[in-house]
Amino acid sequence: MTRFLPIMLNCEGQQVVVIGGGAVAERKVSGLLEAGAVVKVISPSLTDTLVALAKKGLMTWHDRAYAPGDLRGAFLVYAATNDRAVNEEIALECRQLGIHVNVASHAEAGNFITPGVVRRGRLTVAVSTLGAGPLAAAKIKSMLEEALDAAYEPYLDFVHTMRTRIKEKESSAEVRGRLLRKLGALDVLNEMKNGSFIA
């Protein structure tokens, strides 16, 4: 079993190339746009959603099949065609260029995977079964979405604000540490959920 390092990757303003225009590519593009990536899709056909994104100028579309050389300058690449051989060719070019690649048809051909993601404001939780069971991963993601309700967003905004203020106003590392530990011990989340929290 391949072991992956879970990381949060800043793609803001970075060019990401997606080869393929089907439902899998659509999911990849959606997450990339949410992360602020500059997305280029290469495919002779697109889903209606991807066509709409291209028309709005949210991504660029090259209406053709993949060709060697298409990946130069890419920060990341997603090989999401319905042709395993083409996906492997893309992965090979990426390895030669030193570009990280996700291969949708068989993850082991690439060197990174994109997990399922649950977002609640500043909170991001990633879920992966490393390909063992995509349906199980989807179920776990759904359970997390239910457990991590909307209260987490204002809670983490409050924690962020307080942490920032403590770091700005307290010069002593010892006192800062003590205050931050006290902040962590407060039951703010439950107070927000039951309506008893007073800022």
Buried (B, 14 or more C-beta within 10 A) or exposed (E): EEEEEEEEEEBEEBBBBBBBBBEBBBBBBBBBBEBEBBBBBBBEEBBEEBEEBBEEEEBBBBEEEBEEEBBEEBBBBBBBBEBBEBBBBBBEBBBEBEBBBBBBBEBEBBBBBBBBBBEBEEEEBBBBBBEEEEEEBEBBBEEBBEEBEEBBBBBBEBBEEBBEEBEEEBEEEEEBEEBBEEBEEEEBBEBBBEEEBEE
